[in-house]
Amino acid sequence: MDMNIRPGRRLRCAIYTRKSSEEGLDMEFNSLDAQREACEAYIASQKSEGWVATRDRYDDGGFSGGNLDRPGLKQLLADIDDGLIDVVVVYKIDRLSRALMDFSKLVEVFDRNGVTFVSVTQSFNTTTSMGRLTLNILLSFAQFEREVIGERIRDKVAASRKRGIWMGGYVPLGYNVQDRKLVINEAEAASVRRIFERFVELGSATMLAKELRREGFRSKQGTLIDKGYLYRVLRNRVYRGEAVHKGKAYPGEHDAIVTDKIWDQVDAILQGNRHARSSNSRMQTPAPLKGLIFTDTGAAMTPTATKKRGKLYRYYVSMDVIKNRTTADDSGGDQAPVRLPAGMVEDAIVTEVRRILQTPEVVTQVLAALKRDQVSEAEAIAALHDFNTLWAQLFPLEQARIIQLLVRRVTVTAAGLEVDIRREGVAGVIREMIAPRDMEAAE
């Protein structure tokens, strides 16, 4: 390719290599070496055009191409911005990126710095419309393949859960795993039965948590239990012999620990106290968007509340209004709202977060991040897929914490809400959702 290349000019060529898994990287001649050798041979064939390979190595062994969070790639982009590179050479286009949106960002960086992109096994010219179309087609097929694989995994998980099959994850208190099946641990099962029976007697998770902590009662992971842990145990339908998928319960392969009678008694208490607990939590919990929501003029919107006829009404109000600062729009155009119902705004933000979590780019990013934590792809996809169900089960305090982790800024404009999501925080949230201590009772 000859993009912006002037005869007689020395062109500095950076070779970028990548391999998704770490398997085989310890070999004397691995995949990264093979890619580099092919790229060096191609650069040598262009010696008459002034092409010279740089000494710096840009290698990403064990990193997915589904996101840009790769040390070798970050260093490459930094050197491009510093004007140290004229040509980026890769073995195949998918070594650089497998995500269409990410590749578009890379092309923008290349174009801005006058850098050529070369794939030694594929012929592309990124300066022409036809070349861009060809690249987009190939990347679209790569993205389609990932989505199909994801759907296949989700379908397998769903089918298995409907048959009551244990699909892995953290093992709940009261069970062990043998031959990929849940088997009752009698010692732990006795503790689980005691939790259910004692809750029926006390009717309060707070009192029960204090009692158990005084006794030094610990979870399966060895940590002292708290009220949140108790609620997750008391709601976990695995204890009545069921498997749950997307909010629906199916008969499980495993044996129940508690009887239907005790389960129904506990459920009745939880349902009866749910409204009171929720209202109390909302009164005491800071607004989830506090410190995150601003008008398009940059003024912070602070949470306020008023009570009318015993009912609480919450709002987000611009500091311009509270401090009587002038906000008139001299242009006569539409102005952004300066007072919004809190519930409406928060629901809209949650809807946007849910949408973001289902996008292929985020799914790929999460899978890559969790893979380094030895979390299986099936577990991660299931957590993303079941986010709606898990969100509905959280108390307001937990919901507020998740919003603070995922949302960087919300801007209120005349046209609507602009939401800036912390995509780098998604993997951490999903990791918590998988861990029973923090978010989810294992099913």
C-alpha positions in Angstrom: 0.0 0.0 0.0 1.1 3.6 -0.6 -0.8 5.9 1.6 0.7 9.4 1.8 4.1 7.9 0.9 6.7 10.2 -0.7 9.5 8.6 -2.8 12.8 8.5 -1.0 11.3 8.9 2.4 12.4 6.5 5.2 9.3 4.9 6.6 9.4 3.6 10.1 7.3 0.4 10.3 5.9 -0.9 13.6 5.0 -4.6 13.8 2.1 -5.4 16.0 1.3 -9.0 17.0 -1.4 -10.5 19.2 -2.6 -13.9 20.4 -5.9 -14.3 22.4 -4.7 -17.0 24.7 -1.4 -17.6 26.6 -1.3 -21.2 25.4 2.0 -22.0 23.6 3.6 -18.6 24.4 6.3 -20.3 26.4 7.5 -22.2 23.3 10.8 -21.3 21.7 9.0 -20.2 18.5 5.4 -19.2 19.2 2.6 -17.6 17.4 3.8 -14.1 18.0 7.2 -15.0 16.6 5.6 -16.4 13.5 3.5 -13.3 13.0 6.6 -11.1 13.4 8.6 -13.1 11.0 6.0 -12.8 8.3 5.7 -9.0 8.9 9.5 -8.6 8.8 9.7 -10.4 5.5 7.0 -8.2 4.0 8.8 -5.1 5.2 12.1 -6.4 3.7 10.2 -6.8 0.4 9.4 -3.1 0.5 13.0 -2.0 1.2 13.2 -0.2 -2.1 10.3 2.0 -1.0 12.2 3.0 2.2 10.5 0.7 4.6 12.4 -0.1 7.8 11.2 -2.1 10.8 11.4 -0.4 14.2 13.3 -2.1 17.0 10.5 -1.7 19.5 8.2 -4.7 19.9 4.4 -4.3 20.2 3.3 -7.7 21.4 0.1 -8.7 23.2 0.2 -12.3 24.2 -3.0 -13.5 26.0 -5.2 -10.5 25.1 -8.5 -10.5 23.3 -8.9 -8.5 20.2 -12.5 -7.6 21.2 -11.3 -4.4 23.1 -8.5 -1.9 23.1 -7.3 -2.6 26.6 -4.0 -4.1 25.6 -0.6 -2.9 26.8 1.2 -3.5 23.5 -1.5 -1.7 21.6 -1.6 1.3 24.0 2.2 1.7 23.6 1.8 1.5 19.8 -0.9 4.3 19.8 1.2 6.4 22.2 4.2 6.2 19.8 1.9 7.0 16.8 0.7 10.1 18.6 4.4 11.0 19.3 5.1 10.8 15.5 7.5 7.8 15.9 5.7 5.5 13.4 4.7 5.8 9.7 3.4 2.3 9.0 1.6 -0.3 11.2 2.2 -3.8 10.0 0.1 -6.8 11.1 -0.2 -10.4 10.0 -4.0 -10.3 9.7 -6.5 -7.5 10.3 -8.1 -9.4 13.2 -4.8 -9.2 15.1 -5.3 -5.5 15.4 -9.0 -5.6 16.4 -12.1 -7.8 16.2 -14.6 -5.1 17.0 -15.9 -2.8 14.3 -16.2 0.2 16.6 -12.7 -0.2 18.0 -11.2 -0.6 14.6 -13.0 2.6 13.5 -11.3 4.4 16.4 -7.9 3.0 15.4 -8.4 4.1 11.8 -9.2 7.6 13.0 -5.9 7.7 15.0 -4.0 6.4 11.9 -5.6 9.0 9.7 -5.0 11.8 12.1 -1.3 11.0 12.2 -0.9 10.1 8.6 -0.1 6.5 9.4 -0.6 3.6 7.0 -2.1 0.3 8.0 -0.9 -2.9 6.3 -2.1 -6.5 6.6 0.6 -8.7 5.1 -1.9 -11.5 4.2 -4.7 -9.2 3.0 -4.6 -6.3 0.6 -6.2 -3.1 2.0 -5.8 0.6 1.4 -7.4 2.4 4.2 -7.5 5.7 2.4 -10.1 4.6 -0.2 -13.8 4.2 0.3 -13.6 0.7 -1.2 -10.8 -0.3 1.2 -12.8 0.9 4.2 -15.9 -1.0 3.0 -13.9 -4.2 2.6 -12.5 -3.8 6.1 -15.9 -3.1 7.6 -17.4 -6.2 5.9 -14.6 -8.4 7.3 -15.0 -6.9 10.8 -18.7 -7.3 10.7 -18.4 -11.0 9.9 -15.9 -11.3 12.8 -18.3 -9.5 15.1 -21.2 -11.7 13.9 -19.3 -14.8 14.6 -18.6 -13.6 18.2 -22.3 -12.8 18.7 -23.3 -16.2 17.4 -20.9 -17.9 19.8 -22.4 -15.8 22.6 -25.9 -16.8 21.7 -25.0 -20.4 21.5 -23.5 -20.3 25.0 -26.6 -18.4 26.3 -28.9 -21.0 24.7 -26.9 -23.9 26.2 -27.0 -22.3 29.7 -30.7 -21.6 29.4 -31.5 -25.2 28.2 -29.4 -26.7 31.0 -31.0 -24.5 33.7 -34.4 -25.4 32.5 -33.5 -29.1 33.0 -32.3 -28.2 36.5 -28.6 -28.8 35.7 -26.0 -27.1 37.8 -24.0 -24.7 35.5 -21.1 -23.9 37.8 -20.2 -20.8 39.7 -19.9 -20.3 43.5 -21.3 -23.2 45.4 -24.0 -22.1 47.9 -23.8 -22.8 51.6 -25.2 -26.2 52.3 -23.9 -27.9 49.2 -20.8 -29.4 47.7 -20.2 -30.2 44.0 -19.5 -33.8 42.9 -19.4 -34.8 39.3 -20.7 -31.3 38.4 -23.8 -31.8 40.5 -24.9 -30.2 43.8 -24.8 -32.7 46.7 -26.0 -31.7 50.2 -23.3 -31.0 52.8 -25.2 -32.1 55.9 -23.2 -30.0 58.4 -23.8 -26.8 56.4 -27.3 -27.8 55.5 -28.1 -27.8 59.2 -26.9 -24.2 59.4 -29.1 -23.2 56.5 -32.2 -24.8 58.1 -31.4 -22.9 61.3 -31.3 -19.6 59.4 -34.7 -20.2 57.8 -36.3 -21.4 61.0 -34.8 -18.7 63.2 -35.9 -16.0 60.7 -39.5 -17.2 61.0 -39.2 -16.9 64.8 -37.6 -13.4 64.8 -39.1 -12.0 61.6 -36.1 -9.7 61.3 -32.9 -10.2 59.2 -31.2 -7.5 61.2 -31.7 -9.2 64.5 -30.8 -12.6 63.1 -27.6 -11.2 61.6 -26.5 -9.7 64.9 -27.3 -13.0 66.7 -25.3 -15.1 64.2 -22.4 -12.7 64.1 -22.1 -12.9 67.9 -21.9 -16.6 67.6 -19.2 -16.3 64.9 -21.3 -17.7 62.2 -19.5 -17.6 58.8 -20.3 -18.0 55.2 -19.0 -20.8 53.0 -16.2 -18.4 52.0 -15.2 -18.0 55.7 -16.4 -14.4 56.2 -18.7 -13.2 58.9 -22.3 -12.9 57.6 -24.3 -9.7 57.4 -27.9 -8.8 56.7 -27.4 -8.7 53.0 -25.9 -12.2 53.0 -29.0 -13.5 54.9 -31.4 -12.0 52.5 -29.6 -13.7 49.6 -29.8 -17.0 51.4 -33.4 -16.6 52.3 -34.3 -15.8 48.7 -32.1 -18.5 47.1 -34.6 -21.0 45.5 -31.8 -23.6 45.2 -32.6 -24.4 48.9 -36.0 -25.7 47.9 -34.6 -27.8 45.1 -35.1 -25.5 42.2 -32.9 -24.0 39.5 -33.6 -20.4 38.4 -33.0 -18.9 35.0 -34.1 -15.3 34.1 -36.5 -15.1 37.0 -38.2 -18.5 36.3 -37.8 -21.5 38.6 -37.4 -25.0 37.3 -37.1 -28.4 39.2 -33.4 -28.9 39.9 -31.4 -32.1 39.8 -30.3 -31.5 43.4 -32.2 -32.2 46.7 -33.9 -29.5 48.6 -32.6 -28.4 52.1 -35.7 -26.6 53.3 -39.3 -27.8 53.1 -42.0 -25.9 51.1 -43.7 -25.1 54.3 -40.7 -23.2 55.9 -39.9 -21.6 52.5 -43.5 -20.2 52.2 -43.4 -18.9 55.8 -40.1 -17.1 55.1 -41.4 -15.7 51.8 -44.6 -14.4 53.4 -42.5 -12.4 56.0 -40.2 -11.1 53.3 -43.1 -10.0 51.1 -44.9 -8.4 54.1 -41.8 -6.4 55.1 -40.6 -5.5 51.6 -42.4 -2.3 51.2 -41.4 -1.0 54.6 -37.8 -1.9 54.2 -37.7 -0.4 50.7 -39.3 2.9 51.9 -36.9 3.1 54.8 -33.9 2.4 52.7 -34.9 5.1 50.1 -35.3 7.7 52.9 -31.8 7.0 54.3 -30.0 6.4 51.0 -28.3 9.3 49.1 -29.7 9.8 45.6 -27.8 7.4 43.3 -27.1 10.3 40.8 -25.7 12.6 43.4 -22.5 14.2 42.1 -23.1 12.7 38.6 -25.8 14.8 37.1 -25.3 18.3 35.6 -27.1 20.7 33.3 -25.6 21.4 29.9 -24.2 24.7 31.3 -22.1 22.6 33.8 -24.2 23.4 36.9 -24.6 20.5 39.2 -28.1 19.2 39.9 -28.5 18.4 43.6 -31.1 15.9 45.1 -33.9 17.5 47.0 -37.1 16.0 48.4 -40.5 17.2 49.7 -43.3 15.5 51.5 -47.0 16.0 50.7 -49.8 14.2 52.4 -47.3 11.7 53.8 -45.8 10.9 50.4 -42.2 11.6 49.5 -41.4 13.3 46.2 -37.8 13.4 45.1 -36.2 15.7 42.6 -32.9 16.8 41.0 -32.6 20.6 40.9 -30.0 22.7 39.3 -27.8 24.7 41.6 -28.5 27.7 39.4 -32.0 27.6 40.6 -31.2 27.0 44.3 -28.7 29.9 44.3 -30.9 32.2 42.1 -28.2 32.4 39.4 -29.3 33.7 36.0 -29.8 30.9 33.5 -31.7 32.7 30.8 -30.8 31.7 27.2 -30.1 34.9 25.3 -30.3 33.0 22.0 -34.0 32.3 22.6 -33.4 28.6 22.0 -34.7 25.7 24.0 -33.4 25.4 27.6 -32.5 22.3 29.4 -34.8 21.4 32.4 -33.5 22.7 35.7 -35.8 20.5 37.9 -36.5 16.8 37.1 -38.4 14.0 39.0 -35.7 11.8 40.5 -37.5 8.5 39.8 -37.9 9.4 36.1 -34.2 10.3 35.6 -32.9 7.3 37.6 -35.1 4.9 35.6 -33.8 6.3 32.3 -30.2 5.9 33.5 -30.8 2.3 34.5 -32.4 1.6 31.1 -29.3 3.0 29.4 -27.0 1.0 31.6 -28.9 -2.2 30.8 -28.6 -1.4 27.1 -24.9 -0.8 27.3 -24.3 -4.1 29.1 -25.9 -6.0 26.2 -23.7 -4.4 23.4 -21.2 -6.7 21.8 -18.3 -4.4 22.6 -19.0 -4.4 26.3 -19.7 -8.2 26.4 -16.3 -8.8 24.7 -14.5 -6.4 27.0 -16.1 -8.1 30.1 -15.2 -11.6 28.9 -11.6 -10.6 28.3 -11.3 -8.9 31.7 -12.9 -11.8 33.6 -10.9 -14.4 31.8 -7.8 -13.1 33.6 -9.7 -13.7 36.9 -10.3 -17.3 35.8 -14.1 -16.7 35.6 -15.6 -18.9 32.9 -17.2 -17.3 29.8 -20.5 -19.0 30.5 -20.7 -17.4 34.0 -19.9 -14.0 32.7 -22.4 -14.1 29.9 -25.1 -15.5 32.3 -24.4 -12.6 34.7 -24.7 -10.0 31.9 -27.8 -11.7 30.5 -29.5 -11.8 33.9 -28.6 -8.3 34.9 -32.2 -7.1 34.8 -33.4 -9.8 37.2 -30.5 -9.2 39.5 -31.0 -5.5 39.5 -34.7 -5.9 40.5 -33.6 -7.9 43.6 -31.1 -5.2 44.9 -32.0 -2.8 47.7 -31.8 0.9 46.8 -28.4 1.2 48.6 -26.9 -1.5 46.5 -28.4 0.0 43.3 -27.0 3.4 44.2 -23.5 1.9 44.6 -23.7 0.2 41.2 -24.8 3.4 39.5 -21.8 5.2 41.0 -19.5 2.5 39.7 -20.9 2.5 36.1 -21.9 6.1 35.4 -19.3 8.8 34.9 -21.6 11.7 34.2 -25.1 12.6 33.2 -25.8 15.8 31.3 -29.3 17.2 31.0 -29.9 19.0 27.7 -33.0 20.3 26.0 -33.0 17.2 23.8 -32.8 14.7 26.6 -30.1 13.0 28.8 -26.6 12.3 27.7 -25.0 9.4 29.7 -21.3 8.8 29.9 -20.8 5.2 31.0 -17.6 3.9 32.8 -17.1 0.9 30.6 -13.9 0.1 32.4 -16.0 -0.5 35.5 -18.4 -3.0 33.9 -16.2 -6.0 34.4 -15.8 -5.2 38.2 -19.5 -5.0 38.6 -20.1 -8.3 36.8 -17.4 -9.9 38.9 -19.3 -8.8 42.0 -22.6 -10.1 40.6 -21.0 -13.5 40.2 -19.5 -13.5 43.7 -22.2 -14.4 46.3 -20.7 -12.3 49.1 -21.2 -9.1 47.2 -24.1 -9.3 44.9 -25.6 -12.7 43.9 -26.7 -15.8 45.7 -25.4 -18.6 43.6 -28.1 -20.6 42.0 
